[in-house]
Amino acid sequence: MVKYVLHYFQGIGVRGEVVKLCFEFGKIPYDQVQIPFNDWPHHKPKYPTGSVPILEVDGVTLTDSTAIGRFVAKKVGIAGENDVDAALIDGYVAQLEDLTSAMARKKLLLMIVEGKEAEAVDGIRETMKLFLERIEKHLENKKGCAAQILVGKTTSWADLVLADFIHRMELTVKDLTEPYPSVKKWVDHVHKLPQLKEYFAKRQLPMNI
């Protein structure tokens, strides 16, 4: 049996959750090495790229959250039913990376980690506005059950990681999705998926970077 070991910070982090959600959705066992955020300068030199997450796969080290997420998503079967769908899914996941990079530049995520949520509200709302508008328009144009899926006919890892990120941002910006009813319905749908029910129930804050 393949052994997976995920290295990331303690708490709920943006990049770490990309990988965890895929593992949890597929019910694939994995171990974790959780690094206290304040101890990171001591641990950083140990890692090949000086960053986390990394995933050990039977002793082979994988780097970059998107590459690792895609690897696990393929194992689980949520990386796209064909090459076109896979490319579309990758595009949505890339939007999350762009979004979190923009938020990091404005130190919005750091404010949340430091307990300064009130100072981050307006910045989060402004930074996420165009992203949410695009998702809303995309979902509005889909019909029936397809309106709860970003790409193709089945849930993908893009649904998991984007909907969960929006959900966690709503913990700080309470009415974040109110102007976007299709987004709100989609986020609620993802958070009620039976494959993730147990994980969401046991997952605890604090959120991390």
C-alpha positions in Angstrom: 0.0 0.0 0.0 1.3 3.4 -1.0 2.2 5.7 2.0 1.4 9.4 1.7 2.8 12.0 4.1 1.7 15.6 3.8 3.8 18.3 5.3 2.1 21.6 6.0 1.4 24.2 8.7 -0.9 23.5 11.6 -4.5 24.7 11.2 -6.4 25.2 8.0 -4.2 26.7 5.3 -5.1 27.7 1.8 -2.5 25.5 0.0 -2.7 22.6 2.4 -6.5 22.3 2.0 -6.1 21.9 -1.7 -4.4 18.5 -1.0 -6.4 17.5 2.0 -9.8 17.9 0.4 -8.8 15.6 -2.5 -7.5 13.0 -0.1 -10.6 13.2 2.1 -13.0 13.1 -0.9 -11.4 9.9 -2.1 -11.1 8.4 1.4 -7.4 7.8 0.8 -5.4 7.5 4.1 -2.5 9.9 4.6 -0.3 11.0 7.4 0.5 14.6 8.3 3.5 16.5 9.6 2.0 19.7 11.0 4.5 22.6 11.4 3.8 25.4 14.0 3.7 28.6 11.9 6.0 30.4 14.3 8.6 27.6 14.0 8.7 27.8 10.2 12.1 29.6 10.0 13.7 26.6 11.7 12.0 24.1 9.4 12.2 25.9 6.1 15.8 24.8 5.2 14.7 21.2 5.3 12.4 21.5 2.3 13.6 21.3 -1.3 11.9 24.5 -2.4 11.9 26.2 1.0 8.1 26.0 1.0 5.2 23.7 1.9 3.1 21.8 1.2 5.2 18.9 0.1 3.9 15.3 -0.2 6.0 12.2 0.3 4.8 9.3 -1.8 6.7 6.2 -0.7 9.7 8.4 -0.1 9.5 10.5 -3.3 9.0 14.2 -2.5 6.4 16.1 -4.5 6.3 19.9 -4.3 3.8 22.7 -5.2 0.2 22.6 -3.9 -1.4 22.6 -7.4 0.9 19.8 -8.7 0.2 17.8 -5.6 -3.5 18.5 -5.7 -3.7 17.4 -9.3 -1.8 14.2 -8.5 -4.2 13.2 -5.8 -7.2 14.3 -7.8 -6.2 12.0 -10.6 -5.9 9.1 -8.1 -9.3 9.9 -6.8 -10.9 10.4 -10.2 -11.9 14.0 -9.9 -9.3 15.6 -12.2 -11.6 15.6 -15.3 -13.2 13.0 -17.5 -11.2 14.0 -20.6 -8.3 16.3 -21.5 -10.4 19.3 -22.2 -12.3 19.1 -18.9 -8.9 18.6 -17.1 -7.6 21.8 -18.7 -10.7 23.7 -17.7 -10.4 22.4 -14.2 -6.8 23.4 -14.0 -7.8 26.9 -15.1 -10.2 27.3 -12.3 -7.7 26.0 -9.7 -5.2 28.5 -11.2 -7.7 31.3 -10.5 -7.5 30.4 -6.8 -3.8 30.7 -6.9 -4.1 34.1 -8.5 -6.7 35.2 -6.0 -4.7 34.1 -2.9 -1.5 35.7 -4.3 -3.4 39.0 -4.6 -4.7 38.6 -1.1 -1.2 37.8 0.2 0.2 40.9 -1.4 -2.4 42.9 0.6 -1.6 40.9 3.7 -5.3 40.0 4.0 -4.7 36.3 4.9 -2.1 37.4 7.5 -4.6 39.7 9.1 -7.0 36.7 9.5 -4.3 34.5 11.0 -3.4 37.3 13.4 -7.0 37.8 14.5 -7.5 41.1 12.7 -10.5 40.0 10.7 -12.3 43.3 10.9 -9.4 45.0 9.1 -9.5 42.5 6.3 -13.2 42.6 5.4 -13.2 45.4 2.9 -10.1 44.1 1.2 -11.4 40.6 0.9 -14.6 41.8 -0.6 -12.9 44.0 -3.1 -10.3 41.4 -4.1 -12.8 38.6 -4.6 -15.5 40.7 -6.4 -14.4 40.0 -10.0 -13.7 36.4 -9.2 -17.2 35.9 -7.7 -18.8 37.7 -10.6 -17.2 35.4 -13.1 -18.2 32.2 -11.2 -21.8 33.5 -10.8 -22.1 34.2 -14.5 -20.7 30.8 -15.4 -23.0 28.9 -13.0 -26.1 31.0 -14.1 -25.6 29.7 -17.6 -25.8 26.1 -16.5 -29.0 24.2 -15.9 -30.3 21.7 -13.3 -27.7 19.7 -11.4 -25.0 21.0 -13.7 -25.4 24.4 -12.0 -23.7 22.9 -9.0 -20.6 21.7 -10.9 -18.0 24.0 -12.5 -16.8 21.6 -15.2 -18.3 18.5 -16.9 -21.0 16.3 -15.3 -19.3 15.4 -12.0 -17.7 17.1 -9.0 -14.0 17.9 -9.6 -11.2 19.1 -7.4 -11.9 22.6 -8.7 -15.3 22.5 -7.0 -13.8 21.3 -3.8 -11.0 23.8 -3.4 -12.8 26.9 -4.7 -16.1 26.4 -2.9 -14.3 25.6 0.3 -12.1 28.7 0.0 -15.1 30.9 -0.5 -16.9 29.2 2.5 -13.9 30.0 4.7 -13.7 33.6 3.6 -17.4 33.9 4.6 -16.3 33.2 8.1 -14.7 36.7 8.0 -17.0 38.4 5.4 -20.4 37.1 6.6 -22.4 38.3 3.5 -19.8 37.6 0.9 -22.0 35.5 -1.4 -25.3 37.3 -0.8 -25.0 39.2 -4.2 -24.2 35.9 -5.9 -27.1 33.4 -5.4 -25.7 30.8 -7.8 -22.3 30.9 -6.1 -24.0 30.6 -2.7 -26.1 27.5 -3.8 -23.0 25.9 -5.3 -20.9 26.5 -2.1 -23.7 25.0 0.0 -23.9 22.0 -2.3 -20.2 21.3 -2.0 -20.3 21.6 1.8 -23.0 19.0 2.0 -21.2 16.4 -0.1 -21.4 13.1 1.8 -17.8 12.3 0.9 -16.6 15.4 3.0 -19.2 15.4 5.7 -17.0 13.7 8.3 -14.0 15.8 7.4 -15.8 19.1 7.7 -17.3 18.0 11.0 -13.9 17.3 12.6 -11.9 20.1 10.9 -11.1 22.9 13.3 -9.9 26.5 13.1 -7.7 28.4 13.3 -7.1 29.2 9.7 -3.6 29.5 8.5 -1.9 30.9 5.4 
